[in-house]
Each structure stands twice: as structure tokens, then as C-alpha cells.
């Protein structure tokens, strides 16, 4: 099956505007407040979710050509993603097999070899050990390359499981979300600069913000929320993943237009949340803001934000415009979203016996927490 076309999402949003409410879940959901900040629960989430589920670690355009590589460290696992001479994307633990130093340190780069700076052991882009200094001193070692991770490339995105030899069925994991990502044409983007990191609170409280359309017209009423009709959202649930639709104020003016005349980029906004930690904000043909949540401790996470555009930003005017957009969204999320999440995290730690209450209008949050709870227990909802 495939995700519904975007015109269908827009018409559902219009129906929600007319009905004076968004998509509703069947019931209210309550979860223990302490589940956000409990160290034992946090470790279970790292072990059973971040180290066992496929994670979106890079986009195809980040390693577009043979020799390109990207690095990331998440859930205590440093990873390097490469594009081999055969055109295949692969992920490896970014750990030299000699003494454990990283073989690549830049966020993005290009090289024929990955060479450890410590003692100059060298690996090719397929992960094979192709050279080591003082070779005669290591005759007979039981190492032939980097430790590979299960990797798959779909819809312009590269996924990997952080545990070597773990099972991985990317098509089952993504389900209909794969077709939702295909619509975004992720393979036709250009990254603008490296990411901007920002501190936030609990990773789940941070993720709550990315799957929640309820807060937009309140928390962001003086910034990015001014263009939206608040709390009229659509929710498409693709297993643990969510496509979240936002109604924009021009939407009702398109009511009587033929489908082909709807200006979807004016009518609505979209967020695709790829469980457990990646948010992709934007529509086909527009720039995309990509946010990746890195859990650091039960009460702290780091969010790194990237801006992607449909053409390279090469002129001074283009770069200035792209930088302005980048800085705006970074400031909004840092000063409004993440500042609030830090307060939420502090507050939840102070009421361990209470619960967090998700209304029927918060389907994305309900779905997130049902999947988190199931996966830490080795099941599915």
C-alpha cells in the first residue's frame, strides 16, 4: 500500500477546518510521568530502540558520490556511512580495529580511504583493511576490516541498525512511510552547510514536540505559528512513523478550485516523523528542515538541525537567504521548543507519581508512546 496523495491530505485538512477540530484518536492516553526521566527506562529505550531498530542516519545526497562519507554518533555508537566505488551505501562502526580511534572525524567528507590518525591504519570505502603501519608486527591478526552494520537505502534515505548482525527488514519497518518519503524526493536535495546543534530535555519530550500540531498556534503564536489554523491537524500513522498535516490560513480559499489548481505549498505544511528521532519538515518542491534527536541521558538530548534546498545555494544572495531561514528556525526551536522541553523535563522529574495526559487530538504523541512502550518490551502495539 502507499501513502495517500497530498491533495487528499489537503482536503482532509479542509474538512477538519470546517468541522472545527482535527483528527481524533479513539481515547485519551495516560503514561507515567517518571517514564520520561527514569534512568532504567532510558537505558531500555537505548538498548531496545536506538540500538535495535533501523535509524535514519543520512540522506542519499549526503553521500551522493563514491568516496563520500558522513559520520554520526548516536546512542553511544560512532558510525561512518560511506558510498563505495560500487555505488552501494554502507554503515560501519567508526572505530579503528587497532586501538579504537575514529577513522573519520568530519561530519561530511570525501576520500578514497578512511585512515585512523592514531597509527595510520587505513580502510577502503567497503570497510576492508587495506593498509597498516608496522605490518610485520601484526602478522596473523584476526581483523580484515571495520565492523559493518546492517544497512539499507530507501526513498533517498540511508538506514542502519547500530548492532552488528542484528536482523533488519527495512521494508517492513517503513511500511507505507516509504511511499510518503518518496513523495518528498529526498534524492533531489542539496544540503546547506553542516548542522546546528541545540540542547533539549528528555528525548521523548523532545520527540513529543515534533509529532504535536496542537502547540503550534500557542507556543509559536508570534513566530512560525502565525500562518497556521491551529489544532486542525491530520495524522497518518505508518506503524511507528507519522505524517502530520497542518492547515494554513489560505487553505479555505481553494475550496472550489479544481484539484490541479490547489496551491499545496500555501494550503498546508507537512512533517514526516521517522521513528524514533528524525523529523522532516516541508513539502515536495520546497526546502526541508531536518531535525535529528540524539538522546544523551534520561533528562537531556541534543537536536541537530539541517536545511536542505532544491538547488545549491551558490550566489551570495542565495546563501544569505538560506542562512536567514536556517537561523530563524534554529532560533525558534531553540528558544521556544527546546526551552519549553527543558522545563517539561524538570517538571516531570518533580511529579514521579503523576501521569502525562494526551488528548484525543494528540494522535501523534499517542502513537509515539505506544510504540516506545511496546518496543522496550520486545513487542509491537
VEXDREN-2710 file (C-alpha; in Angstrom, 1 decimal):
% VEXDREN-2710
k/r/px/py/pz
1/UNK/0.0/0.0/0.0
2/UNK/1.0/3.6/-0.5
3/UNK/0.5/6.9/1.4
4/UNK/-2.4/8.9/0.3
5/UNK/-1.7/11.7/-2.2
6/UNK/-1.1/15.2/-0.8
7/UNK/-4.2/16.6/-2.4
8/UNK/-6.2/14.1/-0.3
9/UNK/-4.3/15.3/2.9
10/UNK/-5.2/18.9/2.0
11/UNK/-8.9/18.1/1.6
12/UNK/-8.9/16.3/4.9
13/UNK/-7.4/19.4/6.5
14/UNK/-10.1/21.5/4.9
15/UNK/-12.7/19.1/6.3
16/UNK/-11.1/19.5/9.7
17/UNK/-11.2/23.3/9.5
18/UNK/-14.9/23.1/8.5
19/UNK/-15.5/20.6/11.4
20/UNK/-13.7/22.8/13.9
21/UNK/-11.4/20.0/15.1
22/UNK/-8.5/17.9/13.9
23/UNK/-8.2/14.1/13.5
24/UNK/-9.1/12.4/16.8
25/UNK/-7.8/9.2/18.4
26/UNK/-10.3/6.9/20.0
27/UNK/-9.4/7.7/23.6
28/UNK/-7.3/9.7/25.9
29/UNK/-3.9/8.2/26.8
30/UNK/-2.1/8.5/30.1
31/UNK/1.5/7.5/30.7
32/UNK/3.6/7.7/33.9
33/UNK/5.5/11.0/34.2
34/UNK/8.5/9.1/35.6
35/UNK/8.9/7.2/32.3
36/UNK/10.4/10.3/30.7
37/UNK/13.2/10.6/33.3
38/UNK/13.8/7.2/34.9
39/UNK/17.4/6.0/34.2
40/UNK/16.5/2.3/34.0
41/UNK/13.7/3.0/31.5
42/UNK/16.1/5.3/29.5
43/UNK/18.6/2.5/29.2
44/UNK/15.9/0.1/28.0
45/UNK/15.0/2.6/25.3
46/UNK/18.6/2.9/24.2
47/UNK/19.1/-0.8/24.1
48/UNK/15.8/-1.9/22.6
49/UNK/15.0/1.0/20.3
50/UNK/18.1/3.0/19.4
51/UNK/20.4/0.0/19.1
52/UNK/17.9/-2.5/17.7
53/UNK/15.6/-0.5/15.3
54/UNK/16.6/0.9/11.9
55/UNK/17.7/4.5/12.3
56/UNK/17.7/7.1/9.5
57/UNK/21.4/8.1/9.7
58/UNK/21.9/10.0/6.5
59/UNK/20.3/11.0/3.2
60/UNK/21.5/9.6/-0.1
61/UNK/22.6/13.1/-1.1
62/UNK/24.8/13.3/1.9
63/UNK/27.0/10.6/0.4
64/UNK/26.0/11.1/-3.3
65/UNK/29.2/10.0/-5.0
66/UNK/31.7/7.2/-4.5
67/UNK/34.2/8.3/-1.9
68/UNK/31.7/10.5/0.0
69/UNK/31.2/9.8/3.7
70/UNK/29.2/11.1/6.7
71/UNK/29.7/10.5/10.4
72/UNK/27.3/10.4/13.3
73/UNK/27.4/9.3/16.9
74/UNK/24.2/8.1/18.4
75/UNK/23.3/6.0/21.5
76/UNK/27.0/5.7/22.3
77/UNK/27.8/4.2/18.8
78/UNK/30.1/6.2/16.5
79/UNK/29.1/5.4/12.9
80/UNK/30.6/6.3/9.4
81/UNK/28.3/6.0/6.4
82/UNK/30.2/5.6/3.0
83/UNK/29.4/5.4/-0.7
84/UNK/31.6/2.7/-2.1
85/UNK/33.2/2.5/-5.6
86/UNK/30.4/0.1/-6.4
87/UNK/27.8/2.8/-5.6
88/UNK/26.5/1.0/-2.5
89/UNK/25.9/2.9/0.7
90/UNK/27.3/1.1/3.8
91/UNK/27.4/1.9/7.5
92/UNK/30.3/0.9/9.8
93/UNK/31.2/1.5/13.4
94/UNK/33.6/4.4/13.2
95/UNK/36.2/2.6/15.2
96/UNK/39.6/1.5/14.1
97/UNK/40.2/-2.2/14.8
98/UNK/43.6/-1.5/16.2
99/UNK/43.1/0.7/19.2
100/UNK/39.6/2.2/18.8
101/UNK/40.2/5.7/17.4
102/UNK/37.7/7.1/14.9
103/UNK/38.7/6.6/11.2
104/UNK/36.7/9.7/10.1
105/UNK/36.1/12.8/12.1
106/UNK/34.4/15.3/9.8
107/UNK/30.6/15.4/9.7
108/UNK/30.8/15.1/5.9
109/UNK/33.8/14.4/3.7
110/UNK/35.3/12.7/0.6
111/UNK/38.2/10.3/0.5
112/UNK/39.3/7.1/-1.2
113/UNK/40.4/5.8/2.2
114/UNK/39.4/6.1/5.8
115/UNK/42.6/6.5/7.7
116/UNK/42.9/6.4/11.5
117/UNK/45.0/9.4/12.6
118/UNK/46.5/7.5/15.6
119/UNK/48.7/4.9/13.8
120/UNK/47.6/5.3/10.2
121/UNK/45.7/2.1/9.7
122/UNK/43.7/2.5/6.5
123/UNK/40.4/1.1/5.3
124/UNK/38.7/1.4/1.9
125/UNK/35.1/2.5/1.4
126/UNK/33.8/-1.0/1.5
127/UNK/35.3/-1.2/5.0
128/UNK/38.2/-3.5/4.2
129/UNK/41.6/-3.1/6.0
130/UNK/43.9/-2.1/3.1
131/UNK/47.0/-0.9/5.0
132/UNK/48.5/-0.7/8.4
133/UNK/51.9/0.6/9.5
134/UNK/54.4/-1.8/11.1
135/UNK/52.6/-4.6/9.3
136/UNK/55.2/-7.2/10.3
137/UNK/54.4/-6.6/13.9
138/UNK/50.8/-7.6/13.4
139/UNK/51.2/-10.7/11.2
140/UNK/48.3/-13.0/11.9
141/UNK/45.9/-10.5/13.4
142/UNK/42.2/-11.6/13.2
143/UNK/41.0/-8.3/11.6
144/UNK/40.2/-7.7/8.0
145/UNK/38.1/-4.6/8.2
146/UNK/35.7/-2.3/10.0
147/UNK/32.7/-3.7/11.8
148/UNK/29.8/-3.4/9.4
149/UNK/26.2/-2.6/10.4
150/UNK/23.0/-3.8/8.7
151/UNK/22.3/-1.1/6.2
152/UNK/19.6/-0.3/3.6
153/UNK/18.9/2.6/1.3
154/UNK/15.3/3.5/0.5
155/UNK/13.5/6.6/-0.8
156/UNK/16.6/8.8/-0.7
157/UNK/17.4/7.9/2.9
158/UNK/20.1/5.5/4.4
159/UNK/19.1/3.4/7.4
160/UNK/21.2/1.2/9.7
161/UNK/20.9/-0.8/12.8
162/UNK/23.5/0.1/15.4
163/UNK/24.0/-3.5/16.5
164/UNK/26.2/-5.7/14.1
165/UNK/24.4/-8.8/12.8
166/UNK/21.1/-7.7/14.1
167/UNK/18.1/-8.6/11.9
168/UNK/16.8/-5.8/9.6
169/UNK/13.8/-5.7/7.3
170/UNK/13.6/-2.1/6.1
171/UNK/10.5/-2.6/4.0
172/UNK/8.6/-4.0/6.9
173/UNK/9.9/-1.3/9.2
174/UNK/9.0/1.6/7.0
175/UNK/5.7/0.2/5.6
176/UNK/3.7/3.0/3.9
177/UNK/6.1/5.6/5.2
178/UNK/8.4/4.6/2.3
179/UNK/5.9/6.0/-0.2
180/UNK/5.4/9.1/1.9
181/UNK/9.2/9.7/1.8
182/UNK/9.3/9.1/-1.9
183/UNK/6.9/11.9/-2.5
184/UNK/9.4/14.3/-0.8
185/UNK/12.0/13.5/-3.5
186/UNK/14.8/13.4/-0.9
187/UNK/17.3/12.4/-3.5
188/UNK/16.8/15.7/-5.3
189/UNK/18.0/18.0/-2.4
190/UNK/21.2/19.9/-1.6
191/UNK/22.4/20.3/1.9
192/UNK/23.1/23.8/3.1
193/UNK/26.1/23.8/5.5
194/UNK/26.6/21.5/8.4
195/UNK/24.0/21.0/11.1
196/UNK/23.3/23.3/14.1
197/UNK/23.1/21.6/17.5
198/UNK/20.9/22.7/20.3
199/UNK/20.4/21.4/23.8
200/UNK/17.0/20.0/24.8
201/UNK/15.5/17.9/27.6
202/UNK/14.3/14.3/27.6
203/UNK/14.4/12.7/24.1
204/UNK/10.8/11.7/24.3
205/UNK/9.6/15.1/25.4
206/UNK/11.6/16.5/22.5
207/UNK/10.0/14.0/20.1
208/UNK/6.6/14.9/21.5
209/UNK/7.1/18.4/20.1
210/UNK/7.7/17.1/16.6
211/UNK/4.6/14.9/16.4
212/UNK/2.3/17.5/18.0
213/UNK/0.4/20.0/15.9
214/UNK/-1.6/21.2/19.0
215/UNK/1.1/23.7/20.2
216/UNK/1.8/25.5/17.0
217/UNK/-0.6/28.4/17.4
218/UNK/0.2/28.8/21.0
219/UNK/3.9/28.4/21.7
220/UNK/4.8/29.8/18.3
221/UNK/2.0/32.3/18.0
222/UNK/4.4/35.2/17.4
223/UNK/6.7/33.4/15.1
224/UNK/6.1/30.4/12.7
225/UNK/2.7/29.6/14.1
226/UNK/1.1/32.7/12.6
227/UNK/0.4/31.1/9.3
228/UNK/-1.5/28.1/10.5
229/UNK/-5.0/27.3/11.6
230/UNK/-4.3/25.7/15.0
231/UNK/-5.2/22.3/16.1
232/UNK/-6.9/21.1/12.8
233/UNK/-4.2/18.5/12.0
234/UNK/-4.3/15.3/10.1
235/UNK/-2.4/12.3/11.3
236/UNK/-1.3/9.4/9.1
237/UNK/0.2/6.7/11.2
238/UNK/2.5/4.3/9.4
239/UNK/3.5/1.9/12.1
240/UNK/5.7/3.9/14.5
241/UNK/6.1/6.7/11.9
242/UNK/3.8/9.7/11.5
243/UNK/2.9/12.1/8.7
244/UNK/1.5/15.2/10.3
245/UNK/-0.5/17.7/8.2
246/UNK/-1.0/21.4/9.2
247/UNK/-3.8/23.6/7.8
248/UNK/-2.5/27.0/6.7
249/UNK/-4.8/30.1/6.5
250/UNK/-5.0/30.3/2.7
251/UNK/-6.5/26.7/2.6
252/UNK/-10.2/27.6/2.7
253/UNK/-9.8/29.9/-0.4
254/UNK/-9.1/26.9/-2.5
255/UNK/-12.2/25.1/-1.6
256/UNK/-13.9/25.4/-5.0
257/UNK/-10.8/25.0/-7.2
258/UNK/-10.1/22.0/-9.4
259/UNK/-7.6/19.7/-7.8
260/UNK/-4.8/20.7/-10.2
261/UNK/-5.2/24.4/-9.1
262/UNK/-4.8/23.8/-5.4
263/UNK/-1.5/25.6/-4.2
264/UNK/-0.5/22.9/-1.8
265/UNK/2.6/24.7/-0.5
266/UNK/0.4/27.6/0.5
267/UNK/-2.5/25.4/1.7
268/UNK/-0.7/23.2/4.1
269/UNK/2.5/22.2/5.9
270/UNK/3.8/18.7/6.5
271/UNK/6.1/17.0/8.9
272/UNK/7.2/13.4/8.4
273/UNK/8.5/11.9/11.7
274/UNK/10.6/8.9/11.1
275/UNK/10.7/7.0/14.4
276/UNK/12.4/7.3/16.7
277/UNK/14.2/10.5/16.2
278/UNK/14.1/12.2/12.8
279/UNK/11.7/15.0/11.7
280/UNK/11.5/16.2/8.1
281/UNK/9.5/19.4/7.7
282/UNK/8.4/20.6/4.3
283/UNK/6.7/19.6/1.1
284/UNK/7.9/18.4/-2.3
285/UNK/9.5/21.2/-4.3
286/UNK/10.2/23.2/-1.2
287/UNK/13.2/23.4/1.1
288/UNK/13.2/20.9/4.0
289/UNK/14.2/21.3/7.6
290/UNK/15.6/18.1/9.0
291/UNK/16.0/17.6/12.8
292/UNK/17.7/14.7/14.4
293/UNK/17.3/13.9/18.1
294/UNK/20.3/12.5/20.0
295/UNK/19.5/11.0/23.4
296/UNK/22.3/11.8/25.9
297/UNK/20.8/11.0/29.3
298/UNK/17.4/10.5/30.8
299/UNK/16.9/14.2/31.1
300/UNK/19.0/15.6/28.2
301/UNK/19.2/15.3/24.4
302/UNK/20.8/17.2/21.6
303/UNK/18.9/18.2/18.5
304/UNK/20.9/18.8/15.3
305/UNK/19.1/20.7/12.5
306/UNK/19.9/20.8/8.8
307/UNK/18.5/22.8/6.0
308/UNK/18.1/21.2/2.5
309/UNK/17.1/23.0/-0.7
310/UNK/16.1/22.0/-4.2
311/UNK/19.1/23.8/-5.7
312/UNK/22.6/24.5/-4.4
313/UNK/22.9/27.8/-2.7
314/UNK/25.8/29.3/-4.6
315/UNK/25.3/33.0/-5.1
316/UNK/25.8/35.5/-2.2
317/UNK/22.1/36.3/-2.3
318/UNK/21.0/32.6/-2.2
319/UNK/23.4/31.9/0.7
320/UNK/22.2/34.9/2.6
321/UNK/18.5/33.9/2.1
322/UNK/19.3/30.3/3.1
323/UNK/21.3/31.4/6.2
324/UNK/18.4/33.6/7.2
325/UNK/15.9/30.7/7.0
326/UNK/18.3/28.4/8.8
327/UNK/18.9/30.9/11.6
328/UNK/15.2/31.7/12.0
329/UNK/14.1/28.1/12.5
330/UNK/17.1/27.4/14.7
331/UNK/16.2/30.3/17.0
332/UNK/12.5/29.4/17.1
333/UNK/13.1/25.8/18.1
334/UNK/15.9/26.6/20.5
335/UNK/14.2/29.5/22.3
336/UNK/10.6/28.2/22.1
337/UNK/10.5/24.4/21.7
338/UNK/13.6/23.2/23.4
339/UNK/13.5/25.8/26.2
340/UNK/10.0/24.5/26.9
341/UNK/11.1/20.9/26.7
342/UNK/13.8/21.6/29.3
343/UNK/11.0/23.0/31.6
344/UNK/8.8/20.0/30.9
345/UNK/11.6/17.6/31.8
346/UNK/12.3/19.4/35.0
347/UNK/8.6/19.4/35.9
348/UNK/8.1/15.7/35.1
349/UNK/11.0/14.7/37.3
350/UNK/9.3/16.5/40.2
351/UNK/6.0/14.6/39.9
352/UNK/7.1/10.9/39.6
353/UNK/3.7/9.7/40.9
354/UNK/1.6/11.6/38.4
355/UNK/0.9/11.0/34.7
356/UNK/1.1/12.8/31.4
357/UNK/-2.2/13.1/29.7
358/UNK/-2.6/13.0/25.9
359/UNK/-5.9/14.1/24.4
360/UNK/-7.7/12.6/21.5
361/UNK/-6.3/15.4/19.4
362/UNK/-2.8/14.3/20.1
363/UNK/-2.7/11.1/17.9
364/UNK/1.0/11.5/17.0
365/UNK/2.0/11.6/20.6
366/UNK/-0.2/8.7/21.5
367/UNK/1.3/6.6/18.7
368/UNK/4.9/7.6/19.7
369/UNK/4.4/6.4/23.3
370/UNK/2.5/3.2/22.4
371/UNK/5.4/2.2/20.1
372/UNK/8.1/3.1/22.6
373/UNK/6.4/1.2/25.3
374/UNK/5.9/-1.9/23.1
375/UNK/9.4/-1.9/21.7
376/UNK/11.1/-1.7/25.1
377/UNK/9.1/-4.9/26.0
378/UNK/10.1/-6.6/22.7
379/UNK/6.6/-6.4/21.1
380/UNK/4.6/-4.1/18.8
381/UNK/1.3/-2.3/19.6
END
